[in-house]
Structures are given as C-alpha cells and as structure tokens.
Amino acid sequence: MKSIETSGKTAEEAIQNALKELNVTEDKVAIEVLEEGSKGFLNIIGVKPAKVKVTLKRDHIGDAKKFLRDVLNAMNIKAEIHIKEENNEININLIGPNMGVLIGYRGETLDSLQYLVSLVVNKNHDETYKRVILDTVNYRHNRQETLKKLAFKMSEKVRVNGKTLKLEPMNPYERRVIHSTLQNNAYVTTHSEGEEPYRRVVIELKKA
C-alpha cells in the first residue's frame, strides 16, 4: 500500500498536504504523526515542522468489484454489481438476466464465487477480517426459508416416530441454518457427522 511522508507547520497542515498529494479524502487513509512540530522561541528559534506518515487504505469494495467483473466477463454474464459494507460485512448483490447460471445446483456456484471473493477481500491477514455475503435474486433468503421449513418438518417426523433422521449432505452455511432453527426445540437435538463435502445434519430425540 502506498505511503508518503509530508510536513507542515502543524500536524493538521501536514495531513492536508498529504491528502492533496494523494488526491483522496481523510477516510481513505491511515495517519501516523511522526513529529508534532514546535513553534520554537518567538516562532523563530528552534522551529520544527510537524511530520506525518499517510498510508492509503485498501479499497476492499473496489477489489471485490473488479474481481467479480472479471469473472462475469469471462463467463459472458451481464450483471450489475451492488456492494454495501457495514460493520466489517460486505454484502454483494448481483442483478441481471439468467442468474441461475451463477447460483448453480443448490447454490454451489454462488458459494464458490463467494469464497473466492472473500479470499480477494481478506488477502492481507494483518487487517480486520471482513465477512463477504454474495447473493442474487434473493436466493440466500429463499434458501434459508426452505431449510427452516425442512428442519421443522423433519424434527416433527423424529418426534412422532422416535427414529433418528440423517439429512442429505449440506454445506456449512446450510447446516448452521438447520442447527440454529432447532437449537431450542423441546423434543429433538442435532449434530453433524461425516467429512466434507458429504457432511450432514443428524436429527434425533433428546434423551429423557
């Protein structure tokens, strides 16, 4: 990341000089004051300028958007990329025709693309981790609702029949939805078993 050192009569002046040189606003940089500076005696003797080091922050949103644009172009898919960051969470929504290609079977393509975008955004391990959520045509919400209904249906089946049920293999996100939905259920408990990518949720009666 680009860094420059600038000076001025005061630290604030030095910062403004750096921002002007980099042509950015203050929220786009990290600032380190190297020397506060001194007015000296009668503003003449022993005057020392203030010095600051200003470093450009990584543009996570810009990196994510560029990566996705390159992937979409390679797949010959036209889509708008909408990105919003809040509390170290980057939400990305893709809008366009034929988004089913990006979703893939049970969201596998979307999950893989989300994982790759996360690698791009979090490539510098010394920075705060940012969670990436990639979605299109509201797939994540709809899939979550489907999984919740499945969880309730299967838990009722276990409660009535008393037999343990093993669900089909799911990715970590989908398993978390099932576990979360049934964590306070009075009759059943859940756990996961197996190795990825065949790991699945098991629903069984709580022991008396």
C-alpha positions as CSV (number, residue, x, y, z in Angstrom):
1,M,0.0,0.0,0.0
2,K,1.3,3.4,-0.9
3,S,2.6,5.7,1.9
4,I,4.1,9.2,1.9
5,E,5.6,11.4,4.5
6,T,4.8,15.1,4.5
7,S,5.5,18.1,6.7
8,G,3.7,21.3,7.7
9,K,3.6,24.0,10.3
10,T,1.2,21.8,12.2
11,A,0.2,18.1,12.0
12,E,-3.1,19.1,10.5
13,E,-1.4,21.1,7.8
14,A,0.9,18.1,7.1
15,I,-2.1,15.8,6.8
16,Q,-3.8,18.1,4.4
17,N,-0.7,18.4,2.3
18,A,-0.6,14.5,2.1
19,L,-4.3,14.3,1.2
20,K,-3.8,16.8,-1.6
21,E,-0.8,15.0,-2.9
22,L,-2.6,11.6,-2.9
23,N,-5.8,13.2,-4.1
24,V,-8.0,11.4,-1.6
25,T,-10.2,12.2,1.4
26,E,-9.2,11.5,5.0
27,D,-11.4,8.4,5.4
28,K,-9.4,6.7,2.7
29,V,-6.1,6.8,4.6
30,A,-4.4,5.8,7.8
31,I,-2.4,8.6,9.6
32,E,0.6,8.3,11.8
33,V,2.0,11.5,13.3
34,L,5.8,11.2,13.3
35,E,6.6,14.6,14.8
36,E,4.2,17.1,16.4
37,G,6.3,20.0,15.5
38,S,7.3,23.0,17.6
39,K,6.8,26.8,17.2
40,G,10.1,27.5,18.9
41,F,11.1,30.6,20.7
42,L,9.2,33.7,19.4
43,N,8.3,31.5,16.4
44,I,11.8,31.9,15.1
45,I,14.4,30.0,17.1
46,G,14.1,26.2,17.3
47,V,11.0,26.0,15.0
48,K,10.4,22.3,14.0
49,P,7.9,21.3,11.3
50,A,5.3,18.6,12.0
51,K,5.7,15.4,10.1
52,V,3.1,12.7,9.3
53,K,3.1,9.4,7.5
54,V,-0.1,8.8,5.5
55,T,-0.9,5.4,4.1
56,L,-3.6,4.6,1.6
57,K,-6.1,2.1,2.9
58,R,-7.0,-0.9,0.8
59,D,-10.1,-0.4,-1.3
60,H,-11.9,-3.7,-0.4
61,I,-15.0,-2.8,-2.3
62,G,-13.1,-1.8,-5.4
63,D,-11.1,-5.1,-5.2
64,A,-14.2,-7.1,-4.9
65,K,-16.0,-5.3,-7.7
66,K,-13.0,-5.7,-10.1
67,F,-12.7,-9.4,-9.4
68,L,-16.4,-10.1,-9.9
69,R,-16.4,-8.0,-13.1
70,D,-13.5,-10.0,-14.5
71,V,-15.3,-13.3,-13.6
72,L,-18.6,-12.2,-15.0
73,N,-17.0,-11.1,-18.3
74,A,-15.1,-14.4,-18.6
75,M,-18.5,-16.2,-18.1
76,N,-20.1,-13.8,-20.6
77,I,-22.7,-12.8,-18.0
78,K,-24.1,-9.3,-17.9
79,A,-25.0,-8.2,-14.4
80,E,-25.0,-5.1,-12.2
81,I,-22.8,-5.3,-9.1
82,H,-24.2,-3.6,-6.0
83,I,-21.9,-3.6,-2.9
84,K,-22.5,-2.3,0.6
85,E,-20.2,-2.5,3.6
86,E,-21.3,-2.3,7.2
87,N,-19.6,-3.4,10.4
88,N,-16.9,-5.4,8.5
89,E,-19.6,-7.2,6.5
90,I,-19.6,-6.8,2.7
91,N,-22.9,-7.5,1.1
92,I,-22.8,-8.0,-2.7
93,N,-25.9,-8.4,-4.8
94,L,-25.8,-9.3,-8.5
95,I,-28.7,-8.2,-10.7
96,G,-29.2,-9.3,-14.2
97,P,-30.9,-11.9,-16.5
98,N,-30.1,-15.6,-16.3
99,M,-28.7,-15.5,-12.8
100,G,-29.5,-19.2,-12.4
101,V,-26.1,-19.9,-14.0
102,L,-24.4,-18.1,-11.2
103,I,-26.4,-19.9,-8.5
104,G,-25.7,-23.4,-9.7
105,Y,-27.1,-26.6,-8.2
106,R,-28.3,-25.7,-4.7
107,G,-26.2,-22.6,-4.7
108,E,-22.8,-24.4,-5.2
109,T,-21.6,-22.0,-7.9
110,L,-22.7,-18.9,-5.8
111,D,-21.0,-20.4,-2.7
112,S,-17.8,-21.0,-4.6
113,L,-17.8,-17.5,-6.0
114,Q,-18.5,-16.0,-2.6
115,Y,-15.5,-18.0,-1.2
116,L,-13.2,-16.6,-3.9
117,V,-14.4,-13.0,-3.4
118,S,-13.7,-13.5,0.4
119,L,-10.1,-14.6,-0.4
120,V,-9.6,-11.5,-2.5
121,V,-11.0,-9.1,0.1
122,N,-9.1,-10.7,3.0
123,K,-5.8,-11.4,1.3
124,N,-3.9,-9.2,3.8
125,H,-4.1,-11.2,7.1
126,D,-2.9,-8.3,9.2
127,E,-6.2,-6.4,8.6
128,T,-9.6,-6.9,10.2
129,Y,-11.4,-9.9,8.7
130,K,-14.4,-8.9,6.5
131,R,-17.3,-11.3,6.0
132,V,-18.5,-11.5,2.4
133,I,-22.1,-12.4,1.5
134,L,-22.8,-12.8,-2.2
135,D,-26.4,-13.1,-3.4
136,T,-28.6,-12.8,-6.4
137,V,-32.4,-12.8,-7.0
138,N,-32.8,-13.1,-3.2
139,Y,-31.5,-16.7,-3.3
140,R,-30.0,-16.7,0.2
141,H,-33.2,-15.7,1.9
142,N,-35.3,-18.1,-0.1
143,R,-33.0,-21.0,0.5
144,Q,-32.9,-20.2,4.2
145,E,-36.7,-20.2,4.5
146,T,-36.8,-23.6,2.6
147,L,-34.2,-25.0,5.1
148,K,-36.2,-23.8,8.1
149,K,-39.3,-25.5,6.8
150,L,-37.3,-28.7,6.2
151,A,-35.9,-28.5,9.7
152,F,-39.4,-28.2,11.3
153,K,-40.8,-30.9,9.1
154,M,-38.0,-33.4,9.8
155,S,-38.0,-32.6,13.6
156,E,-41.7,-33.3,13.8
157,K,-41.1,-36.6,12.0
158,V,-38.5,-37.6,14.5
159,R,-40.7,-36.6,17.4
160,V,-43.6,-38.7,16.2
161,N,-41.7,-41.8,15.0
162,G,-38.8,-41.6,17.5
163,K,-36.4,-42.5,14.8
164,T,-33.1,-40.7,14.1
165,L,-33.0,-38.9,10.7
166,K,-30.0,-38.1,8.6
167,L,-30.4,-35.3,6.2
168,E,-28.7,-35.1,2.8
169,P,-25.2,-33.6,2.7
170,M,-25.1,-29.8,3.0
171,N,-22.5,-27.1,3.1
172,P,-21.5,-25.4,6.4
173,Y,-23.9,-22.5,5.9
174,E,-26.9,-24.7,5.3
175,R,-26.1,-26.9,8.3
176,R,-25.9,-23.9,10.5
177,V,-29.4,-22.9,9.5
178,I,-30.7,-26.3,10.5
179,H,-28.9,-26.3,13.8
180,S,-29.9,-22.8,14.6
181,T,-33.6,-23.5,13.7
182,L,-33.8,-26.5,16.0
183,Q,-31.4,-25.4,18.8
184,N,-34.3,-24.6,21.2
185,N,-36.6,-27.4,20.1
186,A,-38.0,-29.2,23.2
187,Y,-38.0,-32.7,21.6
188,V,-35.0,-33.1,19.3
189,T,-31.3,-32.3,19.2
190,T,-29.0,-32.0,16.2
191,H,-25.3,-32.7,15.3
192,S,-23.3,-33.1,12.2
193,E,-21.4,-36.1,11.0
194,G,-19.2,-37.1,8.1
195,E,-16.5,-35.4,6.1
196,E,-16.8,-32.6,3.7
197,P,-18.4,-32.4,1.1
198,Y,-20.6,-35.2,2.4
199,R,-21.1,-33.9,5.9
200,R,-24.7,-33.9,7.0
201,V,-27.0,-33.0,9.9
202,V,-28.4,-35.7,12.1
203,I,-31.7,-35.1,14.0
204,E,-32.5,-37.3,16.9
205,L,-34.8,-37.4,20.0
206,K,-33.5,-35.7,23.2
207,K,-32.6,-38.2,25.8
208,A,-35.0,-38.3,28.7
